[in-house]
Amino acid sequence: MDKNFISKKALLAILILQLLDTVMTNISPSETQVLLTHFNWNLQRLEEVLKQEQTDYFKGAALQRFGHTYDITIKIIRSFAKCQDLPCQTDKQCFETVVTNGWMERIFDINELINDYQHITQKPQQNVENIYKKLTTYHKAFSYLFKQLKRIV
């Protein structure tokens, strides 16, 4: 009788632990979901600043927001690539992976995007006017990527 009682207690403890694990898994979002939320937030902020008047202040803010959006884009691509065992060692390889998988349209040159990002992260910034003119295209491509990745999750 003691053995049955202990077995029932052990079974109950296992069931409680499984229930807690299920609840905690559902409460705490996955890394990918958190990154998707941050990605969406950055896309919205980039869109907002691109709608502002084209003063030096707002152009600078848009370039800064583009840098943040680029950073989160790479993070989320790496997260998805890791989950699906896809190549994503360099930024170029990450963007090629998402284009190859149909998650992002190739509406710009990948090397140009990477170079633009590198130019705005350098001090002093270079080619800011030319890069600013491309931000709407980059935003469109990143937004498409967001929609595709959200559909996958």
N, CA, C and O atoms as a GROMACS GRO file, in nm:
protein
  612
    1MET      N    1   0.082  -0.119   0.000
    1MET     CA    2   0.000   0.000   0.000
    1MET      C    3   0.086   0.126   0.000
    1MET      O    4   0.052   0.223  -0.068
    2ASP      N    5   0.195   0.126   0.073
    2ASP     CA    6   0.284   0.240   0.072
    2ASP      C    7   0.343   0.263  -0.066
    2ASP      O    8   0.360   0.377  -0.108
    3LYS      N    9   0.374   0.153  -0.136
    3LYS     CA   10   0.432   0.166  -0.271
    3LYS      C   11   0.333   0.234  -0.364
    3LYS      O   12   0.371   0.322  -0.442
    4ASN      N   13   0.206   0.195  -0.357
    4ASN     CA   14   0.104   0.259  -0.440
    4ASN      C   15   0.090   0.406  -0.406
    4ASN      O   16   0.079   0.490  -0.496
    5PHE      N   17   0.092   0.438  -0.279
    5PHE     CA   18   0.078   0.575  -0.235
    5PHE      C   19   0.195   0.659  -0.286
    5PHE      O   20   0.174   0.770  -0.334
    6ILE      N   21   0.316   0.607  -0.276
    6ILE     CA   22   0.435   0.677  -0.327
    6ILE      C   23   0.426   0.689  -0.478
    6ILE      O   24   0.459   0.795  -0.532
    7SER      N   25   0.383   0.588  -0.546
    7SER     CA   26   0.370   0.593  -0.691
    7SER      C   27   0.268   0.699  -0.732
    7SER      O   28   0.289   0.772  -0.830
    8LYS      N   29   0.160   0.706  -0.658
    8LYS     CA   30   0.059   0.807  -0.690
    8LYS      C   31   0.114   0.947  -0.666
    8LYS      O   32   0.088   1.039  -0.744
    9LYS      N   33   0.191   0.964  -0.557
    9LYS     CA   34   0.253   1.093  -0.529
    9LYS      C   35   0.353   1.129  -0.638
    9LYS      O   36   0.358   1.243  -0.685
   10ALA      N   37   0.433   1.031  -0.677
   10ALA     CA   38   0.532   1.056  -0.782
   10ALA      C   39   0.462   1.091  -0.913
   10ALA      O   40   0.504   1.182  -0.984
   11LEU      N   41   0.357   1.018  -0.946
   11LEU     CA   42   0.282   1.046  -1.068
   11LEU      C   43   0.219   1.185  -1.063
   11LEU      O   44   0.222   1.259  -1.162
   12LEU      N   45   0.164   1.219  -0.948
   12LEU     CA   46   0.106   1.351  -0.932
   12LEU      C   47   0.213   1.460  -0.947
   12LEU      O   48   0.189   1.561  -1.012
   13ALA      N   49   0.328   1.439  -0.889
   13ALA     CA   50   0.438   1.536  -0.899
   13ALA      C   51   0.482   1.551  -1.045
   13ALA      O   52   0.507   1.662  -1.091
   14ILE      N   53   0.492   1.441  -1.116
   14ILE     CA   54   0.531   1.446  -1.258
   14ILE      C   55   0.427   1.523  -1.338
   14ILE      O   56   0.462   1.607  -1.421
   15LEU      N   57   0.300   1.495  -1.313
   15LEU     CA   58   0.193   1.566  -1.384
   15LEU      C   59   0.195   1.716  -1.355
   15LEU      O   60   0.175   1.798  -1.445
   16ILE      N   61   0.219   1.751  -1.230
   16ILE     CA   62   0.226   1.892  -1.193
   16ILE      C   63   0.344   1.959  -1.263
   16ILE      O   64   0.332   2.070  -1.315
   17LEU      N   65   0.458   1.892  -1.264
   17LEU     CA   66   0.576   1.947  -1.332
   17LEU      C   67   0.552   1.964  -1.481
   17LEU      O   68   0.593   2.064  -1.540
   18GLN      N   69   0.486   1.866  -1.542
   18GLN     CA   70   0.454   1.877  -1.685
   18GLN      C   71   0.358   1.992  -1.711
   18GLN      O   72   0.373   2.066  -1.808
   19LEU      N   73   0.261   2.008  -1.624
   19LEU     CA   74   0.166   2.118  -1.637
   19LEU      C   75   0.237   2.252  -1.623
   19LEU      O   76   0.214   2.344  -1.703
   20LEU      N   77   0.323   2.264  -1.522
   20LEU     CA   78   0.400   2.387  -1.504
   20LEU      C   79   0.489   2.417  -1.624
   20LEU      O   80   0.501   2.531  -1.667
   21ASP      N   81   0.551   2.313  -1.678
   21ASP     CA   82   0.636   2.330  -1.795
   21ASP      C   83   0.554   2.382  -1.913
   21ASP      O   84   0.597   2.472  -1.985
   22THR      N   85   0.436   2.324  -1.932
   22THR     CA   86   0.347   2.368  -2.041
   22THR      C   87   0.305   2.513  -2.020
   22THR      O   88   0.308   2.593  -2.114
   23VAL      N   89   0.266   2.547  -1.899
   23VAL     CA   90   0.223   2.684  -1.870
   23VAL      C   91   0.340   2.781  -1.891
   23VAL      O   92   0.322   2.885  -1.954
   24MET      N   93   0.456   2.748  -1.840
   24MET     CA   94   0.571   2.837  -1.853
   24MET      C   95   0.614   2.851  -1.999
   24MET      O   96   0.655   2.960  -2.041
   25THR      N   97   0.605   2.746  -2.075
   25THR     CA   98   0.640   2.752  -2.216
   25THR      C   99   0.545   2.845  -2.289
   25THR      O  100   0.587   2.922  -2.375
   26ASN      N  101   0.418   2.839  -2.254
   26ASN     CA  102   0.319   2.924  -2.319
   26ASN      C  103   0.328   3.069  -2.272
   26ASN      O  104   0.295   3.160  -2.348
   27ILE      N  105   0.372   3.092  -2.149
   27ILE     CA  106   0.382   3.228  -2.097
   27ILE      C  107   0.505   3.297  -2.153
   27ILE      O  108   0.496   3.411  -2.200
   28SER      N  109   0.618   3.233  -2.148
   28SER     CA  110   0.740   3.298  -2.194
   28SER      C  111   0.759   3.271  -2.344
   28SER      O  112   0.774   3.156  -2.386
   29PRO      N  113   0.758   3.377  -2.423
   29PRO     CA  114   0.768   3.360  -2.568
   29PRO      C  115   0.907   3.312  -2.609
   29PRO      O  116   1.006   3.332  -2.538
   30SER      N  117   0.911   3.250  -2.724
   30SER     CA  118   1.038   3.203  -2.774
   30SER      C  119   1.124   3.320  -2.817
   30SER      O  120   1.074   3.432  -2.835
   31GLU      N  121   1.252   3.294  -2.833
   31GLU     CA  122   1.345   3.398  -2.879
   31GLU      C  123   1.298   3.456  -3.011
   31GLU      O  124   1.302   3.577  -3.031
   32THR      N  125   1.253   3.370  -3.101
   32THR     CA  126   1.209   3.415  -3.232
   32THR      C  127   1.089   3.508  -3.221
   32THR      O  128   1.082   3.608  -3.292
   33GLN      N  129   0.994   3.475  -3.134
   33GLN     CA  130   0.877   3.560  -3.116
   33GLN      C  131   0.914   3.696  -3.058
   33GLN      O  132   0.859   3.799  -3.098
   34VAL      N  133   1.007   3.696  -2.964
   34VAL     CA  134   1.054   3.822  -2.907
   34VAL      C  135   1.122   3.905  -3.014
   34VAL      O  136   1.098   4.026  -3.025
   35LEU      N  137   1.206   3.841  -3.093
   35LEU     CA  138   1.274   3.913  -3.202
   35LEU      C  139   1.175   3.966  -3.304
   35LEU      O  140   1.192   4.077  -3.355
   36LEU      N  141   1.072   3.888  -3.335
   36LEU     CA  142   0.968   3.936  -3.427
   36LEU      C  143   0.899   4.061  -3.374
   36LEU      O  144   0.872   4.155  -3.449
   37THR      N  145   0.872   4.063  -3.246
   37THR     CA  146   0.809   4.180  -3.184
   37THR      C  147   0.901   4.301  -3.196
   37THR      O  148   0.856   4.410  -3.231
   38HIS      N  149   1.029   4.282  -3.167
   38HIS     CA  150   1.125   4.392  -3.178
   38HIS      C  151   1.143   4.436  -3.324
   38HIS      O  152   1.157   4.555  -3.352
   39PHE      N  153   1.142   4.342  -3.413
   39PHE     CA  154   1.154   4.370  -3.556
   39PHE      C  155   1.036   4.457  -3.600
   39PHE      O  156   1.056   4.558  -3.668
   40ASN      N  157   0.916   4.418  -3.563
   40ASN     CA  158   0.796   4.493  -3.598
   40ASN      C  159   0.802   4.634  -3.541
   40ASN      O  160   0.769   4.731  -3.609
   41TRP      N  161   0.843   4.646  -3.416
   41TRP     CA  162   0.852   4.778  -3.352
   41TRP      C  163   0.950   4.866  -3.427
   41TRP      O  164   0.920   4.982  -3.453
   42ASN      N  165   1.066   4.813  -3.464
   42ASN     CA  166   1.166   4.890  -3.539
   42ASN      C  167   1.114   4.930  -3.676
   42ASN      O  168   1.139   5.042  -3.722
   43LEU      N  169   1.043   4.840  -3.742
   43LEU     CA  170   0.986   4.873  -3.873
   43LEU      C  171   0.886   4.988  -3.861
   43LEU      O  172   0.883   5.079  -3.945
   44GLN      N  173   0.805   4.985  -3.758
   44GLN     CA  174   0.707   5.092  -3.737
   44GLN      C  175   0.776   5.226  -3.711
   44GLN      O  176   0.734   5.328  -3.765
   45ARG      N  177   0.880   5.226  -3.630
   45ARG     CA  178   0.952   5.350  -3.600
   45ARG      C  179   1.024   5.403  -3.725
   45ARG      O  180   1.029   5.524  -3.748
   46LEU      N  181   1.078   5.311  -3.806
   46LEU     CA  182   1.143   5.354  -3.930
   46LEU      C  183   1.040   5.417  -4.023
   46LEU      O  184   1.065   5.522  -4.083
   47GLU      N  185   0.925   5.354  -4.035
   47GLU     CA  186   0.819   5.408  -4.121
   47GLU      C  187   0.775   5.547  -4.073
   47GLU      O  188   0.756   5.638  -4.154
   48GLU      N  189   0.760   5.561  -3.942
   48GLU     CA  190   0.719   5.691  -3.887
   48GLU      C  191   0.818   5.801  -3.920
   48GLU      O  192   0.778   5.910  -3.962
   49VAL      N  193   0.946   5.774  -3.903
   49VAL     CA  194   1.046   5.877  -3.926
   49VAL      C  195   1.062   5.907  -4.076
   49VAL      O  196   1.097   6.019  -4.113
   50LEU      N  197   1.036   5.809  -4.160
   50LEU     CA  198   1.044   5.833  -4.304
   50LEU      C  199   0.930   5.923  -4.353
   50LEU      O  200   0.941   5.986  -4.458
   51LYS      N  201   0.821   5.928  -4.277
   51LYS     CA  202   0.707   6.013  -4.314
   51LYS      C  203   0.727   6.159  -4.270
   51LYS      O  204   0.649   6.246  -4.309
   52GLN      N  205   0.828   6.185  -4.190
   52GLN     CA  206   0.854   6.320  -4.141
   52GLN      C  207   0.915   6.405  -4.253
   52GLN      O  208   0.958   6.354  -4.357
   53GLU      N  209   0.917   6.537  -4.229
   53GLU     CA  210   0.980   6.626  -4.326
   53GLU      C  211   1.128   6.590  -4.340
   53GLU      O  212   1.189   6.534  -4.248
   54GLN      N  213   1.183   6.622  -4.453
   54GLN     CA  214   1.321   6.581  -4.483
   54GLN      C  215   1.424   6.684  -4.437
   54GLN      O  216   1.501   6.738  -4.516
   55THR      N  217   1.424   6.709  -4.308
   55THR     CA  218   1.525   6.797  -4.250
   55THR      C  219   1.646   6.712  -4.212
   55THR      O  220   1.639   6.590  -4.209
   56ASP      N  221   1.757   6.779  -4.185
   56ASP     CA  222   1.877   6.706  -4.143
   56ASP      C  223   1.850   6.622  -4.018
   56ASP      O  224   1.898   6.509  -4.006
   57TYR      N  225   1.771   6.678  -3.926
   57TYR     CA  226   1.740   6.606  -3.803
   57TYR      C  227   1.667   6.475  -3.833
   57TYR      O  228   1.707   6.368  -3.785
   58PHE      N  229   1.560   6.482  -3.912
   58PHE     CA  230   1.481   6.363  -3.940
   58PHE      C  231   1.554   6.265  -4.032
   58PHE      O  232   1.533   6.144  -4.022
   59LYS      N  233   1.637   6.316  -4.120
   59LYS     CA  234   1.718   6.226  -4.203
   59LYS      C  235   1.816   6.149  -4.115
   59LYS      O  236   1.835   6.029  -4.132
   60GLY      N  237   1.876   6.220  -4.020
   60GLY     CA  238   1.968   6.153  -3.926
   60GLY      C  239   1.895   6.050  -3.842
   60GLY      O  240   1.947   5.941  -3.817
   61ALA      N  241   1.775   6.085  -3.798
   61ALA     CA  242   1.695   5.991  -3.718
   61ALA      C  243   1.657   5.869  -3.801
   61ALA      O  244   1.659   5.757  -3.750
   62ALA      N  245   1.624   5.891  -3.927
   62ALA     CA  246   1.587   5.779  -4.016
   62ALA      C  247   1.707   5.687  -4.039
   62ALA      O  248   1.693   5.565  -4.039
   63LEU      N  249   1.823   5.746  -4.058
   63LEU     CA  250   1.944   5.664  -4.078
   63LEU      C  251   1.977   5.584  -3.952
   63LEU      O  252   2.017   5.468  -3.960
   64GLN      N  253   1.960   5.648  -3.836
   64GLN     CA  254   1.984   5.576  -3.710
   64GLN      C  255   1.882   5.463  -3.693
   64GLN      O  256   1.919   5.353  -3.653
   65ARG      N  257   1.756   5.490  -3.724
   65ARG     CA  258   1.653   5.387  -3.713
   65ARG      C  259   1.678   5.274  -3.811
   65ARG      O  260   1.654   5.158  -3.780
   66PHE      N  261   1.727   5.308  -3.930
   66PHE     CA  262   1.763   5.205  -4.028
   66PHE      C  263   1.871   5.114  -3.970
   66PHE      O  264   1.864   4.992  -3.986
   67GLY      N  265   1.970   5.172  -3.903
   67GLY     CA  266   2.075   5.091  -3.841
   67GLY      C  267   2.020   4.993  -3.739
   67GLY      O  268   2.060   4.877  -3.736
   68HIS      N  269   1.928   5.041  -3.655
   68HIS     CA  270   1.865   4.953  -3.555
   68HIS      C  271   1.783   4.844  -3.623
   68HIS      O  272   1.785   4.728  -3.582
   69THR      N  273   1.711   4.882  -3.727
   69THR     CA  274   1.626   4.786  -3.799
   69THR      C  275   1.712   4.680  -3.868
   69THR      O  276   1.678   4.562  -3.869
   70TYR      N  277   1.822   4.723  -3.926
   70TYR     CA  278   1.916   4.630  -3.990
   70TYR      C  279   1.968   4.529  -3.886
   70TYR      O  280   1.969   4.409  -3.910
   71ASP      N  281   2.010   4.580  -3.771
   71ASP     CA  282   2.063   4.493  -3.665
   71ASP      C  283   1.962   4.386  -3.624
   71ASP      O  284   1.996   4.268  -3.613
   72ILE      N  285   1.837   4.426  -3.600
   72ILE     CA  286   1.736   4.329  -3.557
   72ILE      C  287   1.701   4.235  -3.672
   72ILE      O  288   1.666   4.119  -3.649
   73THR      N  289   1.708   4.284  -3.794
   73THR     CA  290   1.682   4.199  -3.911
   73THR      C  291   1.782   4.085  -3.916
   73THR      O  292   1.745   3.969  -3.935
   74ILE      N  293   1.908   4.117  -3.898
   74ILE     CA  294   2.012   4.012  -3.898
   74ILE      C  295   1.990   3.914  -3.783
   74ILE      O  296   2.003   3.793  -3.801
   75LYS      N  297   1.956   3.966  -3.665
   75LYS     CA  298   1.932   3.877  -3.550
   75LYS      C  299   1.818   3.780  -3.577
   75LYS      O  300   1.828   3.661  -3.547
   76ILE      N  301   1.710   3.830  -3.634
   76ILE     CA  302   1.595   3.742  -3.656
   76ILE      C  303   1.621   3.645  -3.769
   76ILE      O  304   1.576   3.530  -3.764
   77ILE      N  305   1.693   3.688  -3.871
   77ILE     CA  306   1.729   3.594  -3.979
   77ILE      C  307   1.814   3.483  -3.923
   77ILE      O  308   1.794   3.366  -3.955
   78ARG      N  309   1.910   3.517  -3.838
   78ARG     CA  310   1.997   3.415  -3.778
   78ARG      C  311   1.916   3.319  -3.692
   78ARG      O  312   1.942   3.198  -3.692
   79SER      N  313   1.820   3.371  -3.619
   79SER     CA  314   1.736   3.286  -3.536
   79SER      C  315   1.656   3.187  -3.621
   79SER      O  316   1.651   3.068  -3.589
   80PHE      N  317   1.594   3.236  -3.727
   80PHE     CA  318   1.518   3.148  -3.817
   80PHE      C  319   1.610   3.050  -3.887
   80PHE      O  320   1.578   2.931  -3.899
   81ALA      N  321   1.724   3.097  -3.933
   81ALA     CA  322   1.818   3.009  -4.004
   81ALA      C  323   1.866   2.897  -3.912
   81ALA      O  324   1.878   2.782  -3.954
   82LYS      N  325   1.895   2.932  -3.788
   82LYS     CA  326   1.940   2.831  -3.691
   82LYS      C  327   1.833   2.725  -3.670
   82LYS      O  328   1.863   2.605  -3.669
   83CYS      N  329   1.708   2.768  -3.654
   83CYS     CA  330   1.597   2.674  -3.632
   83CYS      C  331   1.576   2.581  -3.751
   83CYS      O  332   1.536   2.466  -3.735
   84GLN      N  333   1.604   2.632  -3.870
   84GLN     CA  334   1.580   2.554  -3.990
   84GLN      C  335   1.709   2.500  -4.052
   84GLN      O  336   1.709   2.449  -4.164
   85ASP      N  337   1.818   2.513  -3.977
   85ASP     CA  338   1.949   2.462  -4.020
   85ASP      C  339   1.988   2.516  -4.159
   85ASP      O  340   2.027   2.440  -4.248
   86LEU      N  341   1.975   2.647  -4.174
   86LEU     CA  342   2.010   2.714  -4.299
   86LEU      C  343   2.136   2.797  -4.280
   86LEU      O  344   2.166   2.839  -4.168
   87PRO      N  345   2.212   2.821  -4.387
   87PRO     CA  346   2.337   2.897  -4.374
   87PRO      C  347   2.311   3.044  -4.343
   87PRO      O  348   2.226   3.109  -4.404
   88CYS      N  349   2.386   3.097  -4.246
   88CYS     CA  350   2.372   3.238  -4.210
   88CYS      C  351   2.491   3.282  -4.125
   88CYS      O  352   2.474   3.333  -4.014
   89GLN      N  353   2.611   3.263  -4.177
   89GLN     CA  354   2.732   3.300  -4.102
   89GLN      C  355   2.765   3.448  -4.116
   89GLN      O  356   2.808   3.512  -4.020
   90THR      N  357   2.746   3.503  -4.236
   90THR     CA  358   2.774   3.643  -4.261
   90THR      C  359   2.643   3.714  -4.294
   90THR      O  360   2.542   3.649  -4.323
   91ASP      N  361   2.645   3.847  -4.288
   91ASP     CA  362   2.525   3.921  -4.324
   91ASP      C  363   2.483   3.889  -4.467
   91ASP      O  364   2.364   3.871  -4.495
   92LYS      N  365   2.579   3.882  -4.556
   92LYS     CA  366   2.548   3.853  -4.696
   92LYS      C  367   2.481   3.716  -4.709
   92LYS      O  368   2.381   3.701  -4.779
   93GLN      N  369   2.537   3.617  -4.643
   93GLN     CA  370   2.480   3.482  -4.648
   93GLN      C  371   2.339   3.480  -4.588
   93GLN      O  372   2.252   3.409  -4.638
   94CYS      N  373   2.318   3.557  -4.482
   94CYS     CA  374   2.183   3.564  -4.422
   94CYS      C  375   2.083   3.620  -4.521
   94CYS      O  376   1.974   3.564  -4.538
   95PHE      N  377   2.118   3.730  -4.586
   95PHE     CA  378   2.025   3.790  -4.683
   95PHE      C  379   2.005   3.699  -4.804
   95PHE      O  380   1.894   3.691  -4.856
   96GLU      N  381   2.109   3.633  -4.847
   96GLU     CA  382   2.093   3.539  -4.959
   96GLU      C  383   2.001   3.424  -4.921
   96GLU      O  384   1.923   3.376  -5.003
   97THR      N  385   2.011   3.379  -4.797
   97THR     CA  386   1.925   3.271  -4.749
   97THR      C  387   1.778   3.312  -4.751
   97THR      O  388   1.694   3.234  -4.796
   98VAL      N  389   1.747   3.432  -4.703
   98VAL     CA  390   1.606   3.473  -4.700
   98VAL      C  391   1.551   3.498  -4.840
   98VAL      O  392   1.433   3.474  -4.866
   99VAL      N  393   1.636   3.546  -4.930
   99VAL     CA  394   1.592   3.566  -5.068
   99VAL      C  395   1.569   3.431  -5.134
   99VAL      O  396   1.468   3.410  -5.201
  100THR      N  397   1.662   3.339  -5.116
  100THR     CA  398   1.652   3.205  -5.174
  100THR      C  399   1.526   3.132  -5.126
  100THR      O  400   1.462   3.060  -5.203
  101ASN      N  401   1.490   3.152  -4.999
  101ASN     CA  402   1.373   3.086  -4.942
  101ASN      C  403   1.242   3.162  -4.968
  101ASN      O  404   1.136   3.120  -4.922
  102GLY      N  405   1.251   3.273  -5.041
  102GLY     CA  406   1.132   3.349  -5.074
  102GLY      C  407   1.077   3.432  -4.960
  102GLY      O  408   0.963   3.479  -4.967
  103TRP      N  409   1.156   3.452  -4.855
  103TRP     CA  410   1.111   3.530  -4.741
  103TRP      C  411   1.131   3.679  -4.763
  103TRP      O  412   1.071   3.761  -4.693
  104MET      N  413   1.216   3.714  -4.860
  104MET     CA  414   1.240   3.855  -4.890
  104MET      C  415   1.259   3.869  -5.040
  104MET      O  416   1.325   3.787  -5.104
  105GLU      N  417   1.200   3.975  -5.095
  105GLU     CA  418   1.216   4.001  -5.237
  105GLU      C  419   1.353   4.066  -5.262
  105GLU      O  420   1.402   4.144  -5.180
  106ARG      N  421   1.411   4.034  -5.373
  106ARG     CA  422   1.539   4.095  -5.408
  106ARG      C  423   1.507   4.222  -5.488
  106ARG      O  424   1.507   4.222  -5.611
  107ILE      N  425   1.482   4.332  -5.415
  107ILE     CA  426   1.450   4.458  -5.481
  107ILE      C  427   1.566   4.557  -5.468
  107ILE      O  428   1.553   4.675  -5.500
  108PHE      N  429   1.679   4.506  -5.421
  108PHE     CA  430   1.800   4.587  -5.410
  108PHE      C  431   1.919   4.493  -5.412
  108PHE      O  432   1.904   4.372  -5.398
  109ASP      N  433   2.037   4.548  -5.431
  109ASP     CA  434   2.158   4.469  -5.429
  109ASP      C  435   2.199   4.445  -5.283
  109ASP      O  436   2.212   4.539  -5.205
  110ILE      N  437   2.218   4.319  -5.248
  110ILE     CA  438   2.251   4.283  -5.110
  110ILE      C  439   2.381   4.348  -5.065
  110ILE      O  440   2.391   4.398  -4.953
  111ASN      N  441   2.482   4.347  -5.152
  111ASN     CA  442   2.611   4.409  -5.116
  111ASN      C  443   2.594   4.558  -5.090
  111ASN      O  444   2.659   4.615  -5.002
  112GLU      N  445   2.507   4.622  -5.168
  112GLU     CA  446   2.483   4.765  -5.150
  112GLU      C  447   2.416   4.792  -5.015
  112GLU      O  448   2.452   4.887  -4.946
  113LEU      N  449   2.319   4.709  -4.979
  113LEU     CA  450   2.254   4.722  -4.849
  113LEU      C  451   2.357   4.712  -4.736
  113LEU      O  452   2.358   4.795  -4.645
  114ILE      N  453   2.440   4.611  -4.742
  114ILE     CA  454   2.542   4.589  -4.638
  114ILE      C  455   2.639   4.706  -4.633
  114ILE      O  456   2.675   4.753  -4.525
  115ASN      N  457   2.682   4.754  -4.750
  115ASN     CA  458   2.772   4.869  -4.755
  115ASN      C  459   2.706   4.994  -4.698
  115ASN      O  460   2.770   5.072  -4.627
  116ASP      N  461   2.579   5.013  -4.729
  116ASP     CA  462   2.507   5.129  -4.676
  116ASP      C  463   2.502   5.123  -4.524
  116ASP      O  464   2.523   5.224  -4.457
  117TYR      N  465   2.474   5.006  -4.470
  117TYR     CA  466   2.471   4.990  -4.325
  117TYR      C  467   2.608   5.022  -4.266
  117TYR      O  468   2.618   5.092  -4.166
  118GLN      N  469   2.712   4.970  -4.328
  118GLN     CA  470   2.848   4.995  -4.278
  118GLN      C  471   2.884   5.143  -4.285
  118GLN      O  472   2.952   5.195  -4.197
  119HIS      N  473   2.838   5.211  -4.390
  119HIS     CA  474   2.867   5.354  -4.403
  119HIS      C  475   2.800   5.437  -4.294
  119HIS      O  476   2.858   5.534  -4.245
  120ILE      N  477   2.680   5.401  -4.255
  120ILE     CA  478   2.612   5.481  -4.153
  120ILE      C  479   2.659   5.449  -4.012
  120ILE      O  480   2.636   5.527  -3.920
  121THR      N  481   2.726   5.336  -3.995
  121THR     CA  482   2.776   5.302  -3.861
  121THR      C  483   2.918   5.352  -3.840
  121THR      O  484   2.971   5.346  -3.729
  122GLN      N  485   2.981   5.403  -3.946
  122GLN     CA  486   3.116   5.459  -3.935
  122GLN      C  487   3.107   5.605  -3.892
  122GLN      O  488   3.005   5.671  -3.914
  123LYS      N  489   3.211   5.652  -3.833
  123LYS     CA  490   3.222   5.793  -3.799
  123LYS      C  491   3.338   5.852  -3.878
  123LYS      O  492   3.448   5.797  -3.871
  124PRO      N  493   3.320   5.956  -3.952
  124PRO     CA  494   3.193   6.020  -3.984
  124PRO      C  495   3.114   5.935  -4.084
  124PRO      O  496   3.170   5.856  -4.159
  125GLN      N  497   2.984   5.955  -4.083
  125GLN     CA  498   2.899   5.882  -4.176
  125GLN      C  499   2.929   5.926  -4.319
  125GLN      O  500   2.963   6.042  -4.344
  126GLN      N  501   2.915   5.832  -4.412
  126GLN     CA  502   2.944   5.860  -4.552
  126GLN      C  503   2.822   5.834  -4.638
  126GLN      O  504   2.741   5.747  -4.606
  127ASN      N  505   2.807   5.910  -4.746
  127ASN     CA  506   2.700   5.891  -4.844
  127ASN      C  507   2.560   5.897  -4.784
  127ASN      O  508   2.470   5.828  -4.833
  128VAL      N  509   2.539   5.976  -4.681
  128VAL     CA  510   2.411   5.974  -4.612
  128VAL      C  511   2.293   6.014  -4.700
  128VAL      O  512   2.185   5.957  -4.687
  129GLU      N  513   2.312   6.108  -4.788
  129GLU     CA  514   2.202   6.149  -4.876
  129GLU      C  515   2.159   6.035  -4.967
  129GLU      O  516   2.040   6.008  -4.982
  130ASN      N  517   2.256   5.967  -5.028
  130ASN     CA  518   2.225   5.855  -5.117
  130ASN      C  519   2.161   5.740  -5.040
  130ASN      O  520   2.067   5.677  -5.089
  131ILE      N  521   2.210   5.714  -4.922
  131ILE     CA  522   2.154   5.605  -4.841
  131ILE      C  523   2.012   5.641  -4.798
  131ILE      O  524   1.923   5.557  -4.803
  132TYR      N  525   1.991   5.765  -4.755
  132TYR     CA  526   1.858   5.809  -4.713
  132TYR      C  527   1.755   5.784  -4.823
  132TYR      O  528   1.643   5.742  -4.794
  133LYS      N  529   1.792   5.808  -4.946
  133LYS     CA  530   1.700   5.790  -5.059
  133LYS      C  531   1.658   5.643  -5.077
  133LYS      O  532   1.555   5.616  -5.137
  134LYS      N  533   1.738   5.551  -5.027
  134LYS     CA  534   1.709   5.408  -5.043
  134LYS      C  535   1.629   5.350  -4.925
  134LYS      O  536   1.584   5.236  -4.931
  135LEU      N  537   1.612   5.427  -4.820
  135LEU     CA  538   1.551   5.373  -4.698
  135LEU      C  539   1.408   5.323  -4.718
  135LEU      O  540   1.368   5.225  -4.656
  136THR      N  541   1.332   5.388  -4.804
  136THR     CA  542   1.196   5.342  -4.830
  136THR      C  543   1.198   5.203  -4.894
  136THR      O  544   1.114   5.118  -4.861
  137THR      N  545   1.291   5.180  -4.985
  137THR     CA  546   1.305   5.048  -5.049
  137THR      C  547   1.347   4.943  -4.946
  137THR      O  548   1.292   4.833  -4.944
  138TYR      N  549   1.443   4.978  -4.862
  138TYR     CA  550   1.487   4.884  -4.759
  138TYR      C  551   1.372   4.853  -4.662
  138TYR      O  552   1.352   4.738  -4.623
  139HIS      N  553   1.297   4.956  -4.626
  139HIS     CA  554   1.182   4.936  -4.536
  139HIS      C  555   1.081   4.841  -4.600
  139HIS      O  556   1.028   4.752  -4.533
  140LYS      N  557   1.055   4.860  -4.727
  140LYS     CA  558   0.959   4.774  -4.797
  140LYS      C  559   1.006   4.628  -4.795
  140LYS      O  560   0.928   4.537  -4.768
  141ALA      N  561   1.134   4.606  -4.822
  141ALA     CA  562   1.188   4.470  -4.823
  141ALA      C  563   1.185   4.408  -4.683
  141ALA      O  564   1.149   4.292  -4.668
  142PHE      N  565   1.222   4.486  -4.582
  142PHE     CA  566   1.221   4.435  -4.445
  142PHE      C  567   1.078   4.405  -4.399
  142PHE      O  568   1.055   4.308  -4.327
  143SER      N  569   0.982   4.488  -4.440
  143SER     CA  570   0.842   4.465  -4.404
  143SER      C  571   0.790   4.336  -4.465
  143SER      O  572   0.717   4.261  -4.401
  144TYR      N  573   0.827   4.312  -4.590
  144TYR     CA  574   0.788   4.188  -4.657
  144TYR      C  575   0.848   4.069  -4.582
  144TYR      O  576   0.781   3.968  -4.559
  145LEU      N  577   0.974   4.081  -4.543
  145LEU     CA  578   1.041   3.975  -4.467
  145LEU      C  579   0.967   3.950  -4.336
  145LEU      O  580   0.943   3.835  -4.299
  146PHE      N  581   0.930   4.056  -4.266
  146PHE     CA  582   0.856   4.042  -4.141
  146PHE      C  583   0.728   3.962  -4.162
  146PHE      O  584   0.699   3.869  -4.086
  147LYS      N  585   0.652   3.997  -4.263
  147LYS     CA  586   0.525   3.927  -4.291
  147LYS      C  587   0.548   3.779  -4.320
  147LYS      O  588   0.472   3.694  -4.274
  148GLN      N  589   0.653   3.748  -4.395
  148GLN     CA  590   0.683   3.609  -4.427
  148GLN      C  591   0.725   3.531  -4.303
  148GLN      O  592   0.679   3.419  -4.282
  149LEU      N  593   0.811   3.589  -4.221
  149LEU     CA  594   0.858   3.520  -4.101
  149LEU      C  595   0.745   3.503  -4.000
  149LEU      O  596   0.736   3.400  -3.933
  150LYS      N  597   0.659   3.602  -3.989
  150LYS     CA  598   0.546   3.593  -3.896
  150LYS      C  599   0.452   3.479  -3.939
  150LYS      O  600   0.396   3.408  -3.855
  151ARG      N  601   0.437   3.462  -4.067
  151ARG     CA  602   0.352   3.355  -4.121
  151ARG      C  603   0.410   3.218  -4.086
  151ARG      O  604   0.336   3.123  -4.060
  152ILE      N  605   0.542   3.208  -4.085
  152ILE     CA  606   0.610   3.081  -4.056
  152ILE      C  607   0.593   3.042  -3.910
  152ILE      O  608   0.573   2.925  -3.878
  153VAL      N  609   0.601   3.141  -3.822
  153VAL     CA  610   0.590   3.115  -3.678
  153VAL      C  611   0.449   3.074  -3.649
  153VAL      O  612   0.414   3.047  -3.534
   0.00000   0.00000   0.00000
